[in-house]
Amino acid sequence: PPIPVPLPGGAGRRGGLIADVARAAGHELRDRLTTVLVLAAAASAVVGSGVDAGLVGGVMAGNALISGVQRARAERALRELLLDQRPPVRRVRADGDRRPWDDPRVRRGEPVPTDGVPAAELRPGDVIALGPSDLVPADARLLAADDLEVDEASLTGESLPVAKSVEAVPGAELPDRTCMLYQDTTVLTGRAYAVVVATGAATQAGRAAALAGRGAAPRRLQALLNELMIVALPLTALSGALVGTFGLLRGASVRQAVSSGVAVAVAAVPEGLPLVATVAQLAAARRLSRRNVLVRSSRTLGTMGRVDTLCFDKTGTLTEGRLRVTTVSGPEGEAGFDSALGRRVLTAAARACPQGRGAERPRHATDRAVLDAAAAHLGGDDGWRLVHETPFEPSRGFSAATGWDGDRPALVVKGAPEVVMERCDRVASGARTAALTAERRERSRGVVRDLAERGLRVLAVAEARPEASRLEEGRAALEEERLTLLGFVGIADPPRRDAAAAIRTLTEAGIRVVVITGDHPATAQAVAAELGVPHADRVLTGAELDRLSDRHRAERIARTSVFARVGPEHKVRIVQTLRRAGRVVAMTGDGANDAAAIRLADVGIGLSAGDSAAARSAADLVLPGSDLPGITEALLEGRMLWQSVRNAVSILVGGNAGEIAFTVYGTAVGGRAPLSTRQLLLVNTLTDMMPALAVALAPPDGDGERPARRGPFGDPLHEAIAARGLVTALGSILAWQIGRLTGRRRRAGTMGLAALVITQLAQTLQMGRHSPAVLATCAASVLVLAVVIETPGLSHFFGSVPLGPAAWTVVLGSAAVAAAVSVFGPRLLRRLPVAKGPAVKEAAVKEAAVKEAGPEGAAASAAAQA
């Protein structure tokens, strides 16, 4: 019997939120940088500054609480956002007092009434109905199954489908529990009824997620932020020691020196840094959900903005996924659909197709394409009466039919050019026929080659006029009759109308496009060239890939834009090689053969248009239909997410770097830190947390279509941090130095404090001037600053003095000068040559050597790289 589970009500929901807040606050307190604040508070207490120690502790606890609330709300909203995007579940209705799992119709697998409910409403004991492509919403025990196969790769990593049955398998390992279905696995074929036994965190997937959350190393965005925090710790210790040493050398007491060191520690801690990634990802997930993009993995949001290579499966992704007749040609050249020869060729080709019965469609896609073209360009064919048809077989290479064309007997053939042309001895020439001489035969073969080089599948069309008595003989008549070559039909899977524009946008955004397909190399190259894929002539087949050695394979894959005749294992190898080469790879597809590569890529993108759910199950992002513009928007949204995070990180880390520089400079010049611990706590409160959160949540300027430019100092994030630090230090040092001319230390310190806050807020406004939240937080910070400085008691508590109009003029002027430098400085720096690090220089040297040495040099370069 099912275990009663309380429904999520008001009290439970409030309790859950409190627990989430407590957990998130504990997570904030476990952060590495909290250690710095704890040591600063302890140092303040040791030297007798209990108030400062209390303030540091209060700021630490308040920051943890605020961050905990924000993080808990963001994570809960993200979970609800992902749950809302789950398709509804078909839950079996209860029939009176009879429990659903006791219903004999369920046990026999017969249809029963169901209700569509959200997956979050399922409870143990509910019975669910499942069919092809359904995502299993919970762990469940099978009650009935009919030819059921499930993709459990998301849980077990096993790529092969798992056959399921209702027979019990007690004591079996997880991959061998064939009577069980597990949450987030996908039904590939068959239908089933199952009773829910576990939901949410109690499922196998939920347990795995919990273990991964405790044990897995942070990836991508979080890893980068952790690296910044790790770097900040030794810099904080070094700066504190430097400031304390300067103070002692200038005659300050031990207490003053320690106090100055504590001030630097407080200034160095970017309290809001751990929260930036969470809130920025939430904002991006909300924006993507409004575009009908399902985000199945939150880690993807921090990776999308760094994608520099996008691998496309061709069929069904870049192309429509169905064959169409695109060209009709005569034996000597192309003919239009409306020409007499074109209509004759298309008519004969349609007559040679299996006709089917009633509304039944032919089994082969080429036959369907020919019949669709005939219906579109010719209309009905009332003059044809079928007598006998010979269907296509691979060993035969053609299909044929005999019948009456009005009152004349006719035999029509459609098939592979090399097979059909061997049976022809005459060729259509206008309204007449002529002998198929060697010259005409070679000319016809040239037409076939031209069509094939355009990526078309070519069918030859021929006819004969047998004796009426032979129409019933069918294949026997076909074997003996000599044919007249009418022409050729060119069939292709045409590109999607929006594919070329999507590839152009991606290329302009600096994302390399790679096409991977199982099609013929000529077809793949033709489609890639038509869509505008750069270097579409660089083609590599799966067979060629297998023949390459490991050290040569990496070099060829790095240079190739089109991979043809490849299978799933080749796709995996291509993605692995690109990732090992340092590329951030996204893989998109809609078929089961794409699933493994999609799962392996940094960002896996599944399209819901395909018949297989395996690709969607393996993907991090799922887009409706074959939404190529949606892929482009998702990647550009990731780039804008990274821009938001970069801006927020530069506010937190760059601003604090400026505070450290100001403190070190002021101590070296004046003998003690220009700002006290309380004042620096005030600065961080006004400039760090809320403004950084507002910038992280605000949609950034621009559309993400241009890659981040590498300036003269290299990485854009490092440049942003350095620029903010320099500008912040400039504004505060300028105001402080002018204030020192009055000879009053407190007044100079207050002017430095005000300039430090206003300079940072001015830079924040430059980043988020279009966001109401950024404007509001900056305005509130300026107002609080003015109140603290101009209120006598409050000003005294923070070690400041009220400022007059002249002092405020100096403060605003200093901030304006610094703001002007932040605006015009980058424009001047862009005129400097772009810096090339050792890796870039080494790659350039290798490339030049390869060009000089030719193919042998290329092989040697690849070997050296390996």
C-alpha positions in Angstrom: 0.0 0.0 0.0 1.1 3.6 -0.6 2.8 5.5 2.2 0.8 8.6 3.1 2.7 11.7 2.0 1.5 15.2 3.2 0.5 17.4 0.4 2.4 20.7 0.1 0.3 23.1 2.1 0.8 26.5 3.7 2.7 25.4 6.8 4.7 22.8 5.0 5.6 25.3 2.3 6.6 27.9 4.8 8.6 25.3 6.7 10.3 24.2 3.5 11.2 27.8 2.7 12.7 28.4 6.2 14.7 25.2 5.8 15.9 26.3 2.3 16.9 29.7 3.7 18.8 28.1 6.7 20.6 25.7 4.3 21.5 28.5 1.9 22.7 30.7 4.8 24.9 27.9 6.1 26.2 27.5 2.6 27.2 31.2 2.6 28.9 30.9 6.0 30.9 27.9 4.7 32.4 30.1 1.9 36.2 30.5 2.0 36.0 34.3 2.2 34.0 34.1 5.4 37.2 32.9 7.0 38.7 36.3 6.2 35.9 38.2 8.0 36.1 35.9 11.0 39.8 36.5 11.4 39.2 40.3 10.9 36.6 40.2 13.7 38.9 38.3 16.0 41.8 40.6 15.4 39.6 43.6 16.1 38.5 42.0 19.4 42.1 41.2 20.4 43.2 44.8 20.0 40.3 46.0 22.1 37.9 47.2 19.4 34.8 45.3 20.4 32.5 47.6 18.4 34.4 46.9 15.2 34.4 43.2 15.9 30.7 43.3 16.5 30.1 45.2 13.3 32.2 42.8 11.2 30.3 39.8 12.8 27.0 41.6 12.2 27.9 42.3 8.6 28.9 38.7 8.1 25.7 37.3 9.6 23.5 39.8 7.8 25.2 39.0 4.5 24.7 35.3 5.1 21.0 35.8 5.9 20.4 38.1 2.9 22.3 35.9 0.6 20.6 32.8 2.0 17.1 34.3 1.3 18.1 35.4 -2.2 19.7 32.0 -2.9 16.8 30.0 -1.5 14.3 32.0 -3.5 16.4 31.8 -6.7 16.9 28.0 -6.4 13.2 27.4 -5.5 12.1 29.6 -8.4 14.5 27.7 -10.8 13.2 24.3 -9.6 9.6 25.5 -10.1 10.5 26.9 -13.5 11.9 23.5 -14.6 9.0 21.6 -13.1 6.5 23.9 -14.9 8.0 23.0 -18.2 7.5 19.2 -17.6 4.6 17.8 -19.8 1.5 16.7 -17.8 1.3 13.1 -16.6 -1.5 10.8 -17.5 -2.8 9.5 -14.1 -5.3 6.7 -14.1 -8.6 7.7 -12.5 -9.9 5.9 -9.5 -13.0 3.8 -10.2 -15.2 4.1 -7.1 -13.7 2.3 -4.1 -11.5 0.2 -6.3 -7.8 1.2 -6.2 -6.3 1.9 -9.6 -3.7 -0.9 -9.3 -6.4 -3.4 -8.7 -8.3 -2.5 -11.9 -8.3 -5.6 -14.1 -8.2 -3.4 -17.2 -4.9 -1.9 -16.0 -3.5 -5.4 -15.4 -4.5 -6.5 -18.9 -3.1 -3.3 -20.4 -6.5 -2.1 -21.8 -7.4 1.6 -22.2 -8.7 3.2 -19.0 -9.7 6.8 -18.3 -6.9 9.1 -17.3 -6.4 12.7 -16.1 -3.6 15.1 -17.1 -1.9 16.3 -14.0 1.5 18.0 -13.2 4.3 15.7 -12.3 4.7 17.5 -9.0 1.2 16.3 -7.9 2.1 12.6 -8.2 2.2 10.6 -4.9 3.2 7.0 -4.1 0.2 4.8 -5.1 -0.9 6.7 -8.1 -1.1 4.7 -11.4 0.3 6.3 -14.5 0.0 5.5 -18.2 3.1 5.8 -20.4 3.7 5.6 -24.2 6.4 6.3 -26.7 8.5 9.5 -26.1 7.0 10.0 -22.6 9.4 11.1 -19.9 8.9 8.9 -16.8 7.8 11.4 -14.0 8.6 9.2 -11.0 10.0 5.9 -9.9 7.3 3.3 -10.6 6.7 -0.5 -10.6 5.3 -1.9 -13.8 1.8 -3.3 -13.7 1.4 -4.0 -17.4 3.8 -3.6 -20.4 3.5 -4.1 -24.1 6.8 -4.2 -26.1 8.2 -1.6 -23.7 11.8 -0.3 -24.1 13.2 2.5 -22.1 16.3 4.8 -22.5 18.0 4.8 -19.0 21.2 6.5 -20.2 20.4 9.6 -18.0 20.5 7.3 -14.9 22.8 4.4 -15.6 24.9 5.8 -18.5 24.0 2.7 -20.6 23.2 4.0 -24.1 21.4 0.8 -25.3 17.6 0.6 -24.8 16.4 -1.5 -21.8 13.6 -4.0 -22.4 11.1 -3.9 -19.6 8.6 -6.5 -18.3 6.3 -7.0 -15.3 8.1 -10.0 -13.9 9.8 -9.4 -10.5 13.6 -9.4 -10.3 14.3 -9.4 -6.5 17.8 -8.5 -5.5 18.8 -7.3 -9.0 21.3 -4.4 -9.5 19.8 -1.1 -10.7 20.6 -1.6 -14.4 18.9 -5.1 -14.3 15.7 -4.1 -12.5 13.5 -4.7 -15.6 10.2 -4.4 -13.7 11.0 -0.8 -12.6 10.8 2.5 -14.3 12.8 5.5 -13.1 12.3 9.2 -13.1 13.7 11.2 -16.0 14.2 8.1 -18.2 12.5 8.0 -21.5 10.1 5.5 -23.1 11.3 4.6 -26.5 8.7 2.1 -27.7 5.7 0.3 -26.3 3.1 1.2 -23.7 2.7 0.5 -20.0 0.9 1.1 -16.8 2.9 1.5 -13.6 2.3 2.4 -9.9 4.3 5.2 -8.4 6.6 4.1 -5.6 8.8 7.2 -5.1 8.8 10.9 -6.0 11.1 13.9 -5.7 14.2 13.4 -3.6 13.2 9.8 -2.8 13.7 8.7 -6.4 16.9 7.1 -7.7 17.5 10.3 -9.8 16.8 12.5 -6.7 19.3 10.5 -4.6 21.9 10.7 -7.3 21.3 14.5 -7.6 21.7 14.8 -3.8 25.0 12.9 -3.9 26.2 14.9 -6.9 25.3 18.1 -5.1 27.5 17.1 -2.1 30.4 15.6 -3.9 30.7 17.0 -7.4 33.2 19.7 -8.1 31.8 23.0 -9.4 31.8 23.4 -13.1 32.4 26.3 -15.5 30.9 29.5 -14.0 31.1 28.4 -10.4 34.6 27.0 -10.9 35.7 30.4 -12.3 34.2 32.3 -9.4 35.9 29.9 -6.9 39.2 30.5 -8.7 38.7 34.2 -8.1 38.0 33.7 -4.4 41.1 31.4 -4.1 43.2 34.2 -5.6 41.6 36.8 -3.3 42.7 35.0 -0.1 46.5 35.3 -0.5 46.1 38.8 -1.9 44.1 39.8 1.2 46.7 38.4 3.5 49.5 40.1 1.6 47.7 43.5 1.5 46.9 43.3 5.2 50.5 42.5 6.1 51.7 45.3 3.8 49.4 47.9 5.3 50.3 46.9 8.9 54.0 47.1 8.0 53.6 50.5 6.5 51.8 51.7 9.6 54.5 50.4 11.9 57.3 51.9 9.8 55.5 55.3 9.9 55.3 55.1 13.7 51.8 53.9 14.2 51.0 51.8 17.3 50.5 48.1 17.1 46.8 48.6 17.7 46.6 51.1 14.8 48.6 48.8 12.5 46.4 45.8 13.3 43.3 48.0 12.8 44.6 49.0 9.4 45.2 45.4 8.4 41.7 44.5 9.5 40.4 47.3 7.4 42.1 45.9 4.3 40.7 42.4 5.1 37.2 43.9 5.2 37.8 45.8 2.0 39.1 42.7 0.2 36.1 40.4 0.8 33.6 40.4 -2.1 30.7 39.2 0.1 28.2 38.8 -2.7 30.4 36.8 -5.1 28.9 33.3 -4.3 25.4 34.6 -5.0 26.1 36.1 -8.4 26.0 32.9 -10.4 22.7 31.7 -8.9 20.7 34.9 -9.5 22.2 35.4 -12.9 21.3 31.9 -13.9 17.7 32.3 -12.6 17.3 35.5 -14.7 18.6 33.7 -17.8 16.4 30.7 -17.2 13.3 32.9 -17.0 14.2 34.7 -20.2 14.7 31.4 -22.0 11.5 30.0 -20.7 9.6 32.9 -22.3 11.1 31.7 -25.6 9.9 28.1 -25.1 13.4 26.8 -24.4 13.4 24.1 -21.7 16.5 24.2 -19.5 17.0 20.7 -18.1 20.4 21.4 -16.5 21.2 24.6 -14.7 25.0 24.1 -15.1 24.4 24.7 -18.8 23.4 28.3 -18.2 26.9 29.2 -17.1 28.4 27.4 -20.0 26.4 28.7 -23.0 28.1 32.0 -23.0 31.5 30.4 -23.5 30.5 28.1 -26.4 32.8 28.7 -29.4 32.0 25.6 -31.5 28.5 24.4 -32.4 28.2 20.9 -34.0 25.0 20.5 -36.1 23.5 17.2 -37.1 22.3 17.9 -40.7 19.3 15.7 -41.4 16.2 17.1 -39.7 18.2 19.9 -38.0 19.7 22.0 -40.8 17.4 20.4 -43.3 13.7 19.7 -43.3 14.1 16.0 -42.7 12.0 14.9 -45.7 12.9 14.4 -49.4 11.6 16.6 -52.1 12.1 16.7 -55.9 14.1 19.8 -56.5 15.2 19.3 -60.1 14.0 17.6 -63.3 16.6 17.1 -66.0 16.7 15.8 -69.6 19.5 13.6 -70.9 21.5 16.7 -72.0 20.7 19.2 -69.3 18.2 20.6 -66.8 14.5 21.1 -67.8 11.9 23.0 -65.9 8.9 21.4 -64.2 6.6 23.2 -66.6 8.5 22.3 -69.8 7.2 19.5 -72.1 10.2 17.3 -71.3 10.1 18.0 -67.6 6.4 17.1 -67.4 7.1 13.9 -69.4 10.0 12.8 -67.1 8.0 13.6 -63.9 4.9 11.8 -65.3 6.9 8.6 -66.1 8.7 8.8 -62.7 5.3 9.0 -60.8 3.9 6.1 -62.8 6.9 3.9 -61.9 6.2 4.5 -58.2 4.1 2.0 -56.1 0.6 3.4 -56.2 -0.6 2.1 -52.8 -4.2 1.5 -51.9 -6.6 4.3 -51.1 -4.9 6.8 -48.8 -1.9 4.5 -48.1 1.4 6.2 -48.7 4.4 4.5 -50.4 6.9 3.0 -48.0 10.0 4.6 -49.5 10.7 8.3 -49.0 11.9 8.7 -52.6 8.6 7.4 -54.0 6.7 9.8 -51.7 8.9 12.7 -52.9 8.2 11.9 -56.6 4.4 11.5 -56.1 4.3 14.7 -54.1 6.1 16.6 -56.9 3.8 15.1 -59.5 0.7 16.1 -57.6 2.1 19.6 -57.2 3.2 20.2 -60.8 1.0 17.9 -62.8 -2.2 17.3 -61.0 -4.1 14.1 -61.6 -3.1 11.4 -64.1 -6.4 10.1 -65.4 -4.9 8.7 -68.6 -2.9 6.0 -66.8 -4.3 2.5 -66.0 -1.9 0.3 -64.1 -1.6 -3.3 -65.1 1.4 -4.6 -63.2 4.0 -3.0 -61.0 7.5 -4.2 -59.9 8.5 -2.6 -56.6 11.9 -1.4 -55.7 14.4 -3.8 -54.2 18.1 -2.9 -53.4 19.4 -5.9 -55.3 17.4 -4.8 -58.4 18.1 -1.1 -58.2 14.9 0.2 -59.8 11.1 0.0 -59.7 8.8 -0.3 -62.8 5.2 -0.5 -63.9 3.3 -1.5 -67.0 0.0 -0.1 -68.0 -2.1 1.8 -70.5 -1.2 5.4 -71.4 -4.6 6.3 -72.8 -4.9 3.6 -75.6 -1.2 2.9 -75.9 0.7 0.2 -73.8 3.6 1.6 -71.8 6.4 0.4 -69.6 8.0 3.0 -67.2 11.2 2.5 -65.1 12.7 4.6 -62.3 15.9 3.8 -60.5 19.7 4.1 -60.1 21.2 5.8 -63.1 24.0 3.2 -63.5 21.4 0.4 -63.6 18.7 2.0 -65.7 21.0 3.5 -68.3 22.6 0.1 -69.0 19.1 -1.0 -70.2 18.6 1.9 -72.5 19.5 2.0 -76.2 17.6 5.1 -77.2 17.3 8.6 -75.7 14.6 11.2 -75.8 15.5 14.2 -78.0 12.7 16.7 -78.1 9.4 15.1 -79.2 11.4 12.3 -80.9 13.9 9.6 -79.9 17.4 9.0 -81.0 20.0 6.3 -80.7 21.9 6.4 -77.4 25.4 6.7 -78.9 28.5 6.6 -76.8 28.8 10.4 -77.0 25.2 10.9 -75.8 25.7 8.3 -73.1 28.8 10.1 -71.8 26.9 13.4 -71.9 24.1 11.9 -69.8 26.6 10.6 -67.3 28.0 14.1 -67.1 24.5 15.4 -66.2 24.3 12.8 -63.5 27.7 13.8 -62.1 26.7 17.5 -62.1 23.5 16.7 -60.2 25.3 14.5 -57.7 27.9 17.2 -57.0 25.1 19.5 -56.0 24.2 17.0 -53.3 21.2 15.6 -55.1 20.0 12.0 -55.0 19.6 11.2 -58.7 17.0 8.8 -60.3 17.1 7.9 -64.0 13.7 7.7 -65.7 13.0 5.6 -68.8 10.1 4.1 -70.8 9.3 1.6 -73.5 6.4 0.7 -75.7 5.9 -3.0 -75.4 3.3 -5.1 -77.1 -0.1 -5.0 -75.5 0.0 -8.7 -75.0 3.0 -8.4 -72.8 1.7 -6.0 -70.2 0.5 -8.8 -67.9 4.0 -10.3 -68.0 5.4 -7.5 -65.9 9.0 -8.3 -65.0 9.4 -10.7 -67.9 8.6 -7.9 -70.3 10.9 -5.6 -68.5 13.8 -8.0 -68.9 13.4 -8.2 -72.6 12.4 -4.6 -73.6 15.0 -2.1 -74.5 14.3 1.3 -72.9 14.4 4.9 -74.0 16.1 7.3 -71.5 13.8 10.2 -70.8 15.9 12.1 -68.2 16.6 12.4 -64.5 14.9 13.4 -61.3 17.0 15.2 -58.6 15.9 14.6 -55.0 17.2 16.4 -51.9 16.4 17.0 -48.3 16.2 20.8 -48.7 17.7 23.2 -46.1 15.3 24.9 -43.7 14.4 28.4 -44.7 15.9 29.8 -41.5 19.0 27.7 -41.5 21.2 30.0 -43.5 20.3 33.1 -41.4 21.0 31.1 -38.2 24.4 30.0 -39.4 25.3 33.5 -40.5 24.3 34.9 -37.1 26.4 32.3 -35.3 29.4 32.8 -37.5 29.3 36.6 -37.0 29.1 36.0 -33.3 32.4 34.2 -33.5 31.0 30.6 -33.1 32.5 28.0 -35.3 29.9 25.9 -37.1 30.6 22.2 -37.8 28.2 19.9 -39.8 28.1 16.2 -38.8 26.0 13.8 -40.9 25.7 10.3 -42.1 25.0 11.5 -45.7 27.2 11.2 -48.7 30.2 13.6 -48.7 29.0 15.4 -51.8 25.5 15.9 -50.3 26.9 17.1 -47.0 29.4 19.5 -48.7 26.7 20.9 -51.0 24.2 21.6 -48.2 26.9 23.2 -46.0 28.0 25.4 -48.9 24.5 26.4 -49.6 23.9 27.3 -46.0 27.1 29.4 -45.9 29.1 27.2 -43.5 32.7 28.6 -43.6 35.2 26.3 -45.2 32.5 23.9 -46.4 35.1 22.3 -48.8 37.0 20.8 -45.8 35.2 17.4 -45.7 36.2 14.3 -43.7 34.4 11.0 -43.8 34.0 8.4 -41.0 36.2 5.9 -42.9 39.0 8.4 -43.3 38.7 9.3 -39.6 39.1 5.6 -38.6 42.3 5.3 -40.7 44.0 8.3 -39.1 46.3 7.8 -36.2 45.5 9.5 -32.9 48.1 12.2 -33.3 46.9 13.1 -36.8 43.2 12.9 -36.0 43.2 15.9 -33.7 44.8 18.1 -36.4 42.3 17.0 -39.1 39.3 17.4 -36.9 40.4 20.9 -35.8 40.5 22.0 -39.5 37.4 20.2 -40.8 34.0 21.9 -41.1 32.0 19.0 -42.6 32.0 15.4 -41.4 30.1 12.9 -43.7 29.3 9.2 -43.6 29.8 9.1 -39.8 28.0 7.0 -37.2 27.3 7.7 -33.5 30.7 6.6 -32.4 32.3 9.0 -34.8 30.2 11.9 -33.5 31.4 11.1 -30.0 35.0 11.0 -31.1 34.6 14.4 -32.9 33.1 16.0 -29.8 35.7 14.5 -27.5 38.6 15.7 -29.7 37.2 19.2 -29.9 36.9 19.4 -26.2 40.4 18.1 -25.6 41.6 20.9 -27.9 40.2 23.4 -25.5 37.0 24.2 -27.4 33.7 24.7 -25.6 31.4 22.6 -27.7 27.6 22.5 -28.1 26.0 19.6 -30.0 22.5 19.7 -31.4 20.4 17.0 -33.0 17.1 15.3 -33.0 17.8 11.6 -33.5 18.9 8.6 -31.3 22.2 8.6 -33.1 22.9 12.1 -31.8 22.2 11.3 -28.2 25.6 10.1 -27.1 27.4 13.1 -28.6 24.7 15.5 -27.1 25.3 14.0 -23.7 29.1 14.4 -24.0 29.2 18.0 -25.2 29.6 20.9 -22.9 26.1 22.0 -23.9 23.7 19.4 -25.4 20.8 20.8 -27.4 17.9 18.5 -28.3 15.1 19.3 -30.8 11.6 18.0 -30.1 10.9 17.6 -33.8 12.6 14.2 -34.1 10.9 10.9 -33.6 13.5 9.8 -31.0 13.2 11.0 -27.4 16.8 9.8 -26.8 18.3 13.1 -28.0 15.9 15.1 -25.8 16.6 12.9 -22.8 20.4 13.5 -23.2 20.1 17.2 -23.8 20.7 20.1 -21.5 18.4 22.4 -23.5 15.3 21.2 -25.4 13.8 23.4 -28.1 10.4 23.0 -29.7 10.3 21.7 -33.2 13.5 22.3 -35.2 13.9 25.8 -33.9 17.2 27.0 -35.4 16.6 30.6 -34.4 15.9 29.3 -30.9 19.3 27.7 -30.8 20.9 30.9 -31.8 18.9 32.9 -29.2 19.8 30.4 -26.5 23.5 30.6 -27.2 23.4 34.4 -27.4 21.4 34.5 -24.2 24.2 32.5 -22.6 26.7 35.0 -23.9 24.6 37.8 -22.3 24.4 35.8 -19.1 28.2 35.7 -19.1 28.2 39.4 -19.7 25.9 40.0 -16.7 28.1 37.8 -14.5 31.3 39.5 -15.8 29.8 42.9 -14.9 28.6 41.8 -11.5 32.0 40.2 -10.7 33.9 43.3 -11.8 31.7 45.3 -9.4 32.5 43.0 -6.5 36.1 42.1 -7.1 37.2 45.2 -9.0 35.6 47.6 -6.6 37.2 45.8 -3.6 40.6 45.9 -5.5 40.2 49.6 -5.8 39.5 49.9 -2.0 42.6 47.8 -1.3 44.8 50.0 -3.6 43.4 53.2 -1.9 44.1 51.8 1.6 47.6 50.6 0.7 48.4 54.0 -0.9 46.9 56.0 2.0 48.8 54.0 4.6 52.1 54.4 2.7 51.6 58.1 2.4 49.8 59.0 5.6 51.1 56.4 8.0 47.7 54.8 8.7 44.8 53.6 6.7 42.7 56.5 5.4 39.5 54.6 6.2 38.6 52.7 9.3 37.0 49.2 9.4 33.6 50.7 10.0 33.9 53.0 7.0 35.0 50.2 4.7 32.1 48.1 5.9 29.8 50.9 5.0 31.5 51.2 1.5 30.9 47.5 0.9 27.4 47.6 2.1 26.5 50.5 -0.3 28.5 49.4 -3.3 28.7 45.6 -3.4 25.7 43.4 -2.6 22.6 45.0 -3.9 24.1 46.8 -6.9 25.9 43.6 -8.0 22.6 41.6 -7.7 20.7 44.2 -9.7 23.3 44.1 -12.4 23.3 40.3 -12.5 19.6 40.2 -12.8 19.3 43.0 -15.4 19.3 42.1 -19.1 22.7 43.4 -20.4 23.0 45.9 -23.2 23.5 44.5 -26.7 22.3 41.2 -28.1 25.3 39.0 -27.6 25.9 38.7 -31.3 29.5 40.0 -31.1 32.2 38.0 -29.3 33.9 39.6 -26.4 36.9 41.4 -27.7 40.3 40.5 -26.3 41.9 43.8 -25.4 45.5 44.6 -24.8 45.5 42.9 -21.4 43.9 39.6 -22.5 40.8 38.2 -20.8 37.8 40.5 -20.8 36.9 39.6 -17.2 40.4 40.4 -15.9 40.3 43.6 -17.9 37.0 44.6 -16.3 38.2 43.9 -12.8 41.5 45.8 -13.4 39.7 48.8 -15.0 37.2 49.1 -12.1 39.9 48.8 -9.5 42.1 51.5 -11.2 39.2 53.9 -11.7 37.9 53.4 -8.1 41.3 54.0 -6.6 41.8 57.1 -8.8 38.6 58.8 -7.7 39.1 58.1 -4.0 42.8 59.0 -4.0 42.2 62.3 -5.8 39.5 63.4 -3.3 41.6 62.2 -0.3 44.7 64.0 -1.5 42.9 67.3 -2.0 41.2 66.9 1.4 44.6 66.4 3.0 45.6 69.9 1.9 43.3 71.2 4.6 45.3 69.4 7.2 42.3 67.7 8.8 42.7 63.9 8.6 39.0 63.1 9.4 37.8 65.5 6.7 40.1 64.0 4.1 39.1 60.5 5.1 35.4 61.5 4.8 36.0 62.9 1.3 37.9 59.8 0.3 35.0 57.7 1.7 32.4 59.6 -0.3 34.4 59.6 -3.5 35.1 55.9 -3.1 31.3 55.1 -2.9 30.2 57.6 -5.7 33.0 56.5 -8.1 31.9 52.8 -7.8 28.3 53.7 -8.2 29.0 55.7 -11.3 30.7 52.7 -12.9 27.8 50.5 -11.9 25.4 53.0 -13.6 27.4 52.7 -16.7 26.9 49.0 -16.8 23.2 49.0 -15.9 21.9 52.4 -16.8 18.9 50.8 -18.6 17.8 48.8 -15.6 15.3 50.4 -13.2 16.6 48.1 -10.4 20.2 49.3 -10.9 19.1 52.9 -10.9 17.1 52.4 -7.7 19.9 50.6 -5.8 22.4 53.3 -6.8 20.1 56.1 -5.9 19.4 54.5 -2.5 23.1 54.0 -1.8 23.9 57.7 -2.6 21.0 58.7 -0.3 22.2 56.5 2.6 25.8 57.9 2.1 24.6 61.5 2.3 22.5 60.7 5.4 25.4 58.9 7.2 27.9 61.8 6.5 25.6 64.7 7.2 23.9 63.4 10.4 26.3 64.4 13.2 25.9 61.4 15.6 25.8 58.9 12.8 28.8 60.6 11.1 30.8 60.5 14.3 30.0 56.7 14.8 31.5 56.0 11.4 34.6 58.2 12.0 33.4 60.9 9.6 32.6 64.6 9.7 29.8 66.5 7.8 31.1 68.0 4.6 30.4 71.5 3.3 29.6 72.5 -0.4 33.3 72.9 -1.3 34.2 69.4 0.0 31.2 67.9 -1.9 32.3 69.7 -5.0 35.7 68.2 -4.7 34.2 64.7 -4.1 31.9 65.0 -7.1 34.6 66.4 -9.3 37.0 63.6 -8.4 34.3 61.0 -9.1 33.6 62.8 -12.5 37.2 62.7 -13.5 37.4 58.9 -12.6 34.2 58.3 -14.5 35.6 60.1 -17.6 38.6 57.9 -17.4 36.4 54.8 -17.3 34.5 56.0 -20.4 37.4 57.2 -22.6 40.2 55.1 -21.3 39.0 51.8 -23.0 38.6 53.7 -26.3 42.2 54.7 -26.1 43.3 51.2 -25.1 41.5 49.6 -28.1 44.0 51.4 -30.3 46.8 49.4 -28.7 47.7 46.0 -30.3 46.0 43.0 -28.8 48.2 41.1 -26.4 49.0 37.5 -27.3 49.8 35.2 -24.5 52.4 32.4 -24.7 49.8 29.9 -26.0 48.6 32.2 -28.7 52.1 33.0 -29.8 53.1 29.4 -29.8 50.0 28.5 -31.9 50.9 31.3 -34.4 54.5 30.0 -34.7 53.2 26.4 -35.3 50.7 27.6 -37.9 53.4 29.5 -39.8 55.7 26.4 -39.6 52.9 24.2 -40.9 52.3 26.5 -43.9 56.0 26.5 -44.7 56.5 22.7 -44.3 53.4 21.6 -46.2 51.5 18.3 -45.3 54.5 16.7 -43.6 54.8 19.8 -41.4 51.1 19.5 -40.6 51.6 15.9 -39.4 54.6 16.9 -37.4 52.7 19.8 -35.8 49.9 17.4 -34.9 52.3 15.0 -33.4 54.0 17.7 -31.3 50.6 18.9 -30.1 49.6 15.4 -29.1 
